[in-house]
């Protein structure tokens, strides 16, 4: 039985303290040339896309955190892909996976692509989904390609976790990764707006939603799983798998983007590994912190749902569900 299944569910710690105790990481070859050179492009006052050369993944970028648990031999690896707010979105969930005995890898895609000095709130509310997801996709794909070359982890037991915009990215990666390496993908609070969602998946995929997750939905009673938008908000990107953005993009404005649940109905052979679960007392980004229900105004001028977090009981239930998912796909 994998070690991460027998460890008790530990309390979540603030990352400023937890990383000090991480196991020593073997020597890593830097790839500074893989970093991007991106700049912000203002498309209307206070709201941005990006332009420039998109990079890949450099393990020596200062925000990268790669950790190996002590005494584990070659452990399974969890690669966590943050959402719109940046690396802070996944630090607490990363710690939770580490405490389950997994090696973990997190990064900040914005810093990797050459953009620093902006707050999480700026990224979350003042930059388009497609811009954020393009950076996330490039960095996450590079991180996966780097990880499968490692000799200090079990390269046949890699898992991906993504939140929000990162959930859309890992859902697309579920259509690209080699099943010999990646055994499962977990997408929390996935959005169909940005680079779209794939036509099929190659590895098991768990879609997780908090029942109170209204994040980004303009409807007062709307939820994440029925979130939509105008097709002009989607873009096709190089390297992404065939998917909804091929049929729903700037070429057909005025047409609604299929919601996550509408996408599920079009997914080829979903019986091959798709799971969907909803969690009570949980909104967007369960590991954000205590449950906060609210609405907010974005840089686009829209007022949207902005509820975040979960109760501690809900968060632990979600964590246990993820641990069970990993156990069933070893």
C-alpha positions as CSV (number, residue, x, y, z in Angstrom):
1,X,0.0,0.0,0.0
2,X,1.4,3.4,-0.9
3,X,2.7,5.4,2.1
4,X,0.4,8.4,1.4
5,X,-2.6,6.2,2.1
6,X,-1.6,5.2,5.6
7,X,-0.6,8.7,6.9
8,X,-3.3,10.4,8.9
9,X,-4.9,13.6,7.5
10,X,-2.8,16.2,9.1
11,X,-3.8,19.8,9.7
12,X,-3.0,22.3,7.0
13,X,0.0,24.6,7.9
14,X,1.0,28.0,6.6
15,X,3.5,27.6,3.9
16,X,6.1,30.0,5.4
17,X,6.7,27.4,8.1
18,X,6.2,24.1,6.2
19,X,8.7,24.5,3.4
20,X,11.5,24.9,6.0
21,X,11.1,21.3,6.9
22,X,11.2,19.9,3.3
23,X,13.5,17.1,2.3
24,X,16.8,18.0,0.5
25,X,16.3,18.1,-3.2
26,X,18.9,16.5,-5.5
27,X,20.9,18.7,-7.9
28,X,18.7,20.2,-10.6
29,X,19.8,21.4,-14.0
30,X,18.6,24.9,-14.6
31,X,16.9,25.9,-17.9
32,X,16.7,29.7,-17.8
33,X,16.2,29.9,-21.6
34,X,12.9,28.1,-21.1
35,X,11.4,31.1,-19.3
36,X,9.0,33.3,-21.3
37,X,9.2,37.0,-22.1
38,X,5.6,38.1,-21.8
39,X,4.2,41.6,-21.2
40,X,0.7,42.8,-20.4
41,X,-1.5,44.1,-23.2
42,X,-4.3,46.5,-22.1
43,X,-7.4,45.7,-24.1
44,X,-9.6,48.2,-22.2
45,X,-9.0,50.4,-19.2
46,X,-7.9,48.3,-16.3
47,X,-8.3,45.0,-18.1
48,X,-5.5,43.0,-19.8
49,X,-4.4,40.2,-22.0
50,X,-0.8,39.3,-22.7
51,X,1.7,39.3,-25.6
52,X,5.2,38.1,-26.2
53,X,7.2,34.9,-26.3
54,X,5.6,32.1,-24.3
55,X,8.1,30.0,-22.5
56,X,8.0,26.6,-20.9
57,X,9.4,25.5,-17.5
58,X,12.7,26.2,-15.6
59,X,13.0,24.3,-12.3
60,X,15.3,27.0,-11.0
61,X,12.8,29.8,-11.3
62,X,12.6,31.2,-7.7
63,X,8.9,30.4,-7.2
64,X,9.3,26.7,-8.1
65,X,9.0,24.4,-5.1
66,X,9.8,20.7,-5.7
67,X,9.8,18.6,-2.6
68,X,10.6,15.0,-1.8
69,X,9.3,13.3,1.4
70,X,12.0,11.6,3.4
71,X,12.3,7.8,3.5
72,X,9.9,7.2,0.6
73,X,12.2,5.7,-2.0
74,X,10.7,6.9,-5.3
75,X,7.4,8.5,-4.3
76,X,4.4,9.4,-6.4
77,X,4.4,13.0,-7.6
78,X,1.6,15.6,-7.5
79,X,2.0,18.5,-9.8
80,X,-0.4,21.4,-8.8
81,X,-1.4,24.0,-11.2
82,X,-2.6,27.3,-9.7
83,X,-5.6,29.3,-10.7
84,X,-6.0,32.9,-11.7
85,X,-4.5,34.3,-8.5
86,X,-1.1,32.7,-8.8
87,X,0.9,30.2,-6.8
88,X,-0.8,31.2,-3.5
89,X,-3.9,29.3,-4.9
90,X,-2.2,25.9,-4.4
91,X,0.3,26.3,-1.5
92,X,-2.0,24.9,1.1
93,X,-3.3,22.0,-1.0
94,X,0.3,21.3,-2.0
95,X,1.2,20.9,1.7
96,X,-1.8,18.6,2.2
97,X,-0.5,16.3,-0.6
98,X,3.0,16.4,0.8
99,X,1.7,15.4,4.2
100,X,0.1,12.3,2.5
101,X,3.7,11.2,1.6
102,X,3.8,12.4,-2.0
103,X,6.5,14.4,-3.8
104,X,5.1,17.7,-4.8
105,X,5.8,20.3,-7.5
106,X,4.3,23.8,-7.6
107,X,5.2,26.9,-9.6
108,X,4.0,30.4,-10.5
109,X,3.2,30.5,-14.2
110,X,3.2,34.3,-14.4
111,X,6.7,34.6,-13.0
112,X,7.9,31.7,-15.2
113,X,6.6,33.7,-18.2
114,X,8.3,36.9,-17.1
115,X,5.6,38.7,-15.2
116,X,6.2,39.7,-11.6
117,X,5.2,42.4,-9.1
118,X,1.4,42.1,-9.4
119,X,-1.0,41.0,-6.6
120,X,-3.1,37.9,-6.7
121,X,-6.2,40.1,-6.8
122,X,-4.9,41.8,-9.9
123,X,-4.4,38.5,-11.7
124,X,-7.7,37.1,-10.6
125,X,-9.8,40.0,-11.6
126,X,-8.0,42.2,-14.2
127,X,-6.6,39.6,-16.7
128,X,-8.6,37.6,-19.2
129,X,-9.0,33.8,-18.7
130,X,-7.4,33.0,-22.0
131,X,-4.3,35.0,-21.1
132,X,-3.9,33.3,-17.8
133,X,-4.6,29.8,-19.2
134,X,-2.1,30.3,-22.0
135,X,0.6,30.9,-19.5
136,X,-0.5,28.2,-17.2
137,X,-0.7,25.6,-20.0
138,X,2.8,26.4,-21.3
139,X,4.3,26.1,-17.9
140,X,2.3,23.1,-16.7
141,X,3.1,21.1,-19.9
142,X,6.8,21.9,-19.4
143,X,6.6,20.9,-15.8
144,X,5.1,17.5,-16.8
145,X,7.8,17.0,-19.4
146,X,10.5,17.8,-16.9
147,X,9.0,15.5,-14.2
148,X,9.0,12.4,-16.4
149,X,12.7,12.7,-16.8
150,X,13.4,12.6,-13.0
151,X,15.1,9.7,-11.3
152,X,14.1,10.5,-7.8
153,X,10.3,10.0,-8.2
154,X,8.1,7.2,-9.5
155,X,7.6,8.5,-13.1
156,X,4.8,6.0,-13.5
157,X,2.8,7.5,-10.7
158,X,2.3,11.2,-11.5
159,X,-0.9,13.1,-10.7
160,X,-2.1,16.5,-11.7
161,X,-4.2,18.9,-9.6
162,X,-5.6,22.2,-10.9
163,X,-7.9,24.8,-9.4
164,X,-10.1,27.2,-11.4
165,X,-8.1,28.3,-14.5
166,X,-5.6,25.7,-13.6
167,X,-8.4,23.1,-13.6
168,X,-9.1,24.0,-17.2
169,X,-5.4,23.5,-18.0
170,X,-5.1,20.1,-16.3
171,X,-8.4,18.9,-18.0
172,X,-6.7,19.7,-21.3
173,X,-3.5,17.9,-20.2
174,X,-5.6,14.9,-19.4
175,X,-6.0,14.6,-23.2
176,X,-2.3,14.9,-23.9
177,X,-0.3,13.1,-21.2
178,X,1.0,9.6,-21.5
179,X,-1.1,7.2,-19.3
180,X,2.1,5.3,-18.5
181,X,3.2,8.3,-16.5
182,X,0.1,10.1,-15.4
183,X,-2.4,8.0,-13.5
184,X,-5.1,10.6,-12.6
185,X,-6.1,14.3,-12.9
186,X,-8.1,16.3,-10.4
187,X,-9.8,19.5,-11.7
188,X,-11.4,21.7,-9.0
189,X,-13.9,24.4,-10.1
190,X,-13.1,24.0,-13.8
191,X,-14.0,26.8,-16.2
192,X,-14.9,26.3,-19.9
193,X,-14.0,29.9,-20.7
194,X,-10.4,30.5,-21.9
195,X,-8.7,27.8,-24.0
196,X,-11.8,25.5,-23.9
197,X,-12.0,21.9,-22.8
198,X,-10.8,18.8,-24.7
199,X,-12.9,16.4,-26.8
200,X,-11.6,13.4,-25.0
201,X,-9.4,12.3,-22.1
202,X,-6.6,9.7,-21.9
203,X,-6.4,9.3,-18.1
204,X,-9.0,9.3,-15.2
205,X,-10.3,12.8,-14.5
206,X,-12.1,13.9,-11.3
207,X,-14.2,17.1,-11.6
208,X,-14.9,18.5,-8.2
209,X,-17.2,21.4,-7.3
210,X,-18.2,23.1,-4.1
211,X,-22.0,23.4,-4.0
212,X,-21.6,27.1,-3.0
213,X,-19.1,27.8,-5.9
214,X,-20.5,30.8,-7.8
215,X,-17.1,32.1,-8.8
216,X,-17.2,34.1,-12.0
217,X,-20.9,33.5,-12.6
218,X,-22.9,36.7,-13.4
219,X,-26.2,35.1,-12.3
220,X,-27.0,35.7,-8.6
221,X,-28.0,32.0,-8.3
222,X,-25.5,30.7,-10.8
223,X,-22.9,28.1,-10.0
224,X,-19.5,27.2,-11.4
225,X,-20.7,24.1,-13.2
226,X,-23.2,26.1,-15.3
227,X,-20.8,29.0,-16.0
228,X,-20.7,30.1,-19.6
229,X,-19.7,33.1,-21.7
230,X,-19.5,34.4,-25.3
231,X,-17.5,32.2,-27.7
232,X,-15.4,35.2,-28.5
233,X,-13.8,34.8,-25.1
234,X,-12.3,31.5,-26.1
235,X,-9.0,31.1,-28.0
236,X,-7.3,28.2,-29.7
237,X,-3.7,27.8,-28.7
238,X,-0.8,25.9,-30.2
239,X,-0.2,22.5,-28.6
240,X,-3.6,22.2,-26.9
241,X,-5.7,19.1,-27.8
242,X,-8.7,19.2,-30.1
243,X,-11.6,20.6,-28.1
244,X,-14.4,23.1,-27.7
245,X,-12.3,26.2,-28.6
246,X,-12.0,24.8,-32.1
247,X,-15.7,25.2,-32.5
248,X,-16.4,28.1,-30.2
249,X,-14.1,31.1,-30.5
250,X,-13.9,34.7,-32.0
251,X,-15.2,33.3,-35.3
252,X,-18.7,32.8,-33.9
253,X,-19.4,35.7,-31.4
254,X,-22.8,35.7,-29.8
255,X,-22.8,31.9,-29.4
256,X,-22.7,30.7,-25.7
257,X,-19.7,28.6,-24.6
258,X,-20.9,25.2,-23.4
259,X,-20.8,25.0,-19.6
260,X,-18.8,22.3,-17.9
261,X,-21.8,20.1,-17.6
262,X,-22.7,20.6,-21.2
263,X,-19.1,19.8,-22.2
264,X,-19.3,16.5,-20.2
265,X,-22.2,15.4,-22.4
266,X,-20.1,15.8,-25.5
267,X,-17.0,14.2,-24.1
268,X,-16.0,11.1,-26.0
269,X,-16.1,7.9,-24.0
270,X,-16.5,9.6,-20.5
271,X,-17.1,6.1,-19.0
272,X,-13.3,5.5,-19.5
273,X,-12.5,7.6,-16.4
274,X,-14.6,10.7,-15.7
275,X,-15.9,11.3,-12.2
276,X,-17.9,14.2,-10.9
277,X,-18.5,15.1,-7.3
278,X,-20.1,18.0,-5.4
279,X,-19.2,19.0,-1.9
280,X,-21.5,20.7,0.6
281,X,-20.3,23.8,2.6
282,X,-17.6,24.4,0.0
283,X,-17.2,27.3,-2.5
284,X,-14.4,28.0,-5.0
285,X,-10.9,26.9,-4.1
286,X,-11.5,24.8,-1.0
287,X,-8.0,25.4,0.4
288,X,-8.3,29.1,0.2
289,X,-9.3,29.3,3.8
290,X,-12.6,29.8,5.7
291,X,-15.8,29.9,3.7
292,X,-16.6,33.4,2.4
293,X,-19.7,34.0,0.3
294,X,-19.7,37.2,-1.7
295,X,-20.0,39.0,-5.0
296,X,-17.4,41.4,-6.5
297,X,-16.7,43.7,-9.5
298,X,-14.0,42.6,-11.9
299,X,-11.7,44.8,-14.0
300,X,-14.0,44.2,-16.9
301,X,-16.7,46.1,-15.0
302,X,-18.9,42.9,-14.4
303,X,-20.2,42.0,-11.0
304,X,-19.8,38.3,-10.5
305,X,-19.9,35.6,-7.9
306,X,-16.7,35.6,-5.8
307,X,-17.3,33.0,-3.0
308,X,-14.2,31.3,-1.8
309,X,-13.1,28.6,0.7
310,X,-14.8,25.9,2.7
311,X,-15.6,24.8,6.2
312,X,-12.8,22.7,7.7
313,X,-15.0,19.6,7.6
314,X,-15.8,20.1,3.9
315,X,-12.1,20.7,3.1
316,X,-11.1,17.5,4.9
317,X,-13.9,15.6,3.0
318,X,-12.6,16.9,-0.3
319,X,-9.0,16.0,0.6
320,X,-10.1,12.4,1.6
321,X,-12.0,12.1,-1.7
322,X,-8.8,13.1,-3.6
323,X,-6.7,10.6,-1.6
324,X,-9.3,7.9,-2.4
325,X,-9.2,8.8,-6.1
326,X,-5.4,8.5,-6.1
327,X,-5.6,5.2,-4.3
328,X,-8.0,3.8,-7.0
329,X,-5.6,4.8,-9.7
330,X,-2.2,3.7,-8.5
